[in-house]
Amino acid sequence: MRLLLTLACIGAVVPALGQNLPTAATAPSAVPAAHPWYRPTHLVLQTAGGMGMVAGGVGYTLLHDRLEADVLVGYVPEKHAGSTLGVGTFKVLYTPYSVRLNDKLQLRPLTFGVYVTHTRGVINDGEPNQYYDGYYWFSRNTRLGPLLGSRLTYGYKSVAHPERQKRVSAYYELGSNDLYLVTYFSNANRKALSPIDILTLGLGVKLDF
């Protein structure tokens, strides 16, 4: 009799324990969810560099974190440009190697690439019909040029998703554009402009999520 009561108690307890065990479908997964291809991988905030007094945008990381493609929209107030300017930028940057400084810091000593900008709101201060068609051989709204820079990155774990690694980076970019370069190299004696005159400096932060 005592044996039957014992078996009955075990039979009643074991199913209850089984119900508390997590199944494969309900157990939390340590593997981060796949990142949809269409969703940007980072946010960008930048000042200067020929892309606006303030510019912000999104970007994608490709080729195992070596290649980045960013799209930014910039703004220049009227008091700094004679008219309010809107600047759209597309740039591509390549990082050939990176240096791990410690568990959280990473240095990218060299990044390089190209960019193109298109500016809306440019005004011509000249008199009407002052210049004949084709007087300006260059586009007054679109610039294309090289970029060269460096970046310091700090990595941390998301509070909401500890399995995910996030990064925030501070960077600088030296650049120039087609108009500056042609003007400089077409000047035979190189005295009218110095290399500093044809360079732009952009500073920014990038958040990878």
Helices and strands as residue ranges (DSSP letters): H 2-20, E 42-48, E 54-62, E 67-76, H 78-81, E 85-94, E 99-100, E 105-120, E 142-157, E 165-175, H 178-185, G 195-198, E 200-208
